[in-house]
Amino acid sequence: MKFDSRWRKVDCDRIIRENKDMTAWFTGEYSQDDMWSMFRYRMGFGEAETAVLLAALIKAGAKFK
């Protein structure tokens, strides 16, 4: 996958469609609480960033157990 510095929304739609099934976010392996803890405590994201990441994943079709 090419990581250009700027992605348009159409690029993001294609990237999600092509890659989502290779992630734990779209296979239901993790709970939303697990993802919250991972972003916040293991990866060190702030509360607002974590909320936006989870909301974006859910909006893109993420499936949590």
C-alpha positions as CSV (number, residue, x, y, z in Angstrom):
1,M,0.0,0.0,0.0
2,K,1.3,3.4,-0.9
3,F,1.3,6.0,1.9
4,D,1.0,9.3,0.2
5,S,1.1,12.3,2.5
6,R,-2.6,13.3,1.8
7,W,-5.5,11.0,1.2
8,R,-8.8,12.1,-0.2
9,K,-12.1,10.7,1.1
10,V,-12.4,8.5,-2.0
11,D,-8.9,7.1,-1.3
12,C,-9.9,6.4,2.3
13,D,-13.0,4.5,1.2
14,R,-10.9,2.4,-1.1
15,I,-8.3,1.7,1.5
16,I,-10.9,0.7,4.1
17,R,-12.7,-1.6,1.6
18,E,-9.4,-3.3,0.5
19,N,-7.9,-3.8,4.0
20,K,-10.7,-3.9,6.6
21,D,-11.1,-7.7,6.6
22,M,-7.4,-8.1,7.4
23,T,-7.8,-6.2,10.7
24,A,-9.2,-7.3,14.1
25,W,-11.4,-4.2,14.1
26,F,-13.7,-5.6,11.4
27,T,-13.8,-9.3,12.5
28,G,-15.3,-8.9,15.9
29,E,-12.2,-10.1,17.8
30,Y,-12.1,-7.3,20.2
31,S,-14.7,-5.5,22.3
32,Q,-15.0,-1.7,22.2
33,D,-13.7,-1.6,25.8
34,D,-10.6,-3.6,24.7
35,M,-10.0,-1.1,21.9
36,W,-10.5,1.9,24.2
37,S,-7.9,0.5,26.6
38,M,-5.5,-0.3,23.8
39,F,-5.6,3.2,22.3
40,R,-5.6,5.0,25.7
41,Y,-3.1,2.9,27.8
42,R,-1.0,0.8,25.4
43,M,-0.7,3.4,22.6
44,G,-0.9,6.5,24.8
45,F,-3.6,8.4,22.9
46,G,-5.6,11.0,24.7
47,E,-9.3,10.6,25.6
48,A,-10.5,12.8,22.7
49,E,-8.3,11.1,20.2
50,T,-9.4,7.7,21.4
51,A,-13.1,8.7,21.1
52,V,-12.6,10.0,17.6
53,L,-10.7,6.9,16.5
54,L,-13.4,4.5,17.8
55,A,-16.2,6.6,16.4
56,A,-14.5,6.6,13.0
57,L,-13.9,2.9,13.1
58,I,-17.6,2.3,14.0
59,K,-18.7,4.7,11.3
60,A,-16.5,2.7,8.8
61,G,-18.2,-0.5,9.8
62,A,-16.0,-1.9,12.6
63,K,-17.6,-4.9,14.4
64,F,-16.8,-5.2,18.1
65,K,-17.9,-8.2,20.3
